[in-house]
Amino acid sequence: MSTFDERKDAFENKFAHEQNLTFKIEALRNKLLGAWAAEVKGLDQGETEEYVREVVKSDFQEAGDEDVFRKLKADLEGLVDEQAIRTKMNECLQSAKDKVSNS
């Protein structure tokens, strides 16, 4: 195997690893957001579990975070404002990064 092939394989492996970490972090962030929103909505444990799944699924609608934001905004209408949702999204993202990097 040539040096070029080894470098290419190393780059591809690094890219795949980073994509996997990004997916794990975003999925965990969405779970944390779903749990927070369920608490704000006053859901019981069974409803919370289902709601968390819905929030996680909402992230697959399009690339980026806006699909999750729109779901939370609609679901929390009248309970919290947009800035509170964005702030919580950032907090949950940082928490997810910390948990994934420490595992």
N, C-alpha and C positions, 0 to 999 in steps of 0.2 A: 504494500500500500504506500502510495506516495505521501509526501508531507502535505501536499495540497488536499488530498483526500482525507487525511487525518484531521486537518484544520477544519475542513468542511463538516466532517462528522461531529467534531467537538462543538462547532457552532450550532449545528442542528440539535444536538443533545441539550445544549445550554438553552436554546430557544424553547424547546419542548418543556424543559424543567421550569422555566420562567412562566410559560403559559399555564402549566399545571398549578403553580403557586398562585398565579393571578386568579384562576378559576376558584381555587379553594378559598382564597381571601374574600372574593366577591360573594360566594355562596354563604360563607359564615357571616359576612356583613348583612346579607339579606335575612338570614335567620335571626340575627340580633335585632334588626329593624322590625321584623315581623312580630317578635316577642314584645318589643317596646310598644308598637302600635296596638297590639292586642290588649296590652295592659291599659293603655290610654282609653281604648274602647270599652274596657270592662268585661272582656270575654273570659269565660271559664276555661279550665285546662284543656278540655276536648276541643272547644272552639279555637283556642289559641294554637293548638297543634295544626289544625286544618288551615287556619289563617296564615301561619308561618309558611306552610307549603304553597299557599296562593301567592305570597310575596316572592318566594323563591322562583316560582314559575313565571311570574310577571317579568322577571329579568331576561327571559328568553324571547321576548317580543321583538326587540331591536338591540343593536349594539349601544353600549353606553348605559348610563344610569337613569336617563329620563323616563324610561318605562316604569321603573320602580318608584321614582318620585311621583309620577302621575297617579299611580295606584294609591300610594299613601296619601297624597293630597286629596283625592276623591273620597277615600275611606275615612279620613280624619277631618273632613270639612266641618267647620264650626267648633272643633275641639282644639286644634293647634294651627298655627299659621305656617306659611311656606318656609319662612326663615328657620323656624324651629325644626321642621322636617329636614332641611338641608344641614343644619347644625348636627342633628342626630345622625344623619347619614355619614357625616365626616367623623363623628365620634365612634360610630360602629365600625367604620372602615379602619380607623387607627387601632381599635381594640382587636379586630380580626387580624390585622397585620401582626400585632404583638403576639397573639395566640399562635398563629401559624409559624412565625419565625422562632418561637420558643418550644415548638413541639418537635 
